[in-house]
Amino acid sequence: MLNQVNLKVINHNSRIKTYHGIAEDYFASIPKDFKIDLVTAGRSFHWMDHEEIIKQLKNHLKPEGLFISVGENDGGIWNRKADWAQMMKNLIFCGFHLKKDFKPTNGIKIDWIRTRDKLKTIGEIQEVEFKAELIWSSDQIINLYLSSAGLFEWLGNEIDDFKLKSKEKLLSMNQQDKFIFDFTIGMTIVKKYKASAV
């Protein structure tokens, strides 16, 4: 992602800077008086230390600045009901005999009610949900699984075999290489209060 930003944007806008690391460390690296208009988390807030991030958002968001967290509201790829998703899950767990301690996860277990209450200490919360449907190819599906929950690392030297078998099975299900990928996206939008203390 950073390479894409560097290729497409940085050469045209010297005000854009990229940072490689975790959000908690980024906030710790910027001056305490640095204020931000907008912070977004794209399908990533569930991995973060919420206590720390919320503290940093309180410090660094400008009055009426926004924090927007975007994520899937349908359980992610491991809970999909489509035939192709069931086949992929079966192939991963049965065909490749992953170690028994491999547990797909959508992030750190968190108490969303508590987190939501803490977000309210920053500002007003609005929650939006929308449904979408895409047509994906077998390559897109395979890459999605490989990028999820550490599967790439778990497969190790079996990655090429996994790609080949997945592609064969997916194309046997749909020779046109078009699969319906429907999902529900939820957005939590927090608008910081005008007053600095609440």
Secondary structure as GFF3:
##gff-version 3
##sequence-region A 1 198
A	DSSP	alpha_helix	2	8	.	.	.	ID=ss1
A	DSSP	three_ten_helix	10	12	.	.	.	ID=ss2
A	DSSP	alpha_helix	23	29	.	.	.	ID=ss3
A	DSSP	beta_strand	36	42	.	.	.	ID=ss4
A	DSSP	three_ten_helix	45	47	.	.	.	ID=ss5
A	DSSP	alpha_helix	50	60	.	.	.	ID=ss6
A	DSSP	beta_strand	61	72	.	.	.	ID=ss7
A	DSSP	three_ten_helix	77	79	.	.	.	ID=ss8
A	DSSP	alpha_helix	83	90	.	.	.	ID=ss9
A	DSSP	pi_helix	91	95	.	.	.	ID=ss10
A	DSSP	alpha_helix	112	120	.	.	.	ID=ss11
A	DSSP	beta_strand	123	136	.	.	.	ID=ss12
A	DSSP	alpha_helix	138	146	.	.	.	ID=ss13
A	DSSP	alpha_helix	151	155	.	.	.	ID=ss14
A	DSSP	three_ten_helix	156	158	.	.	.	ID=ss15
A	DSSP	alpha_helix	159	173	.	.	.	ID=ss16
A	DSSP	beta_strand	179	192	.	.	.	ID=ss17
###
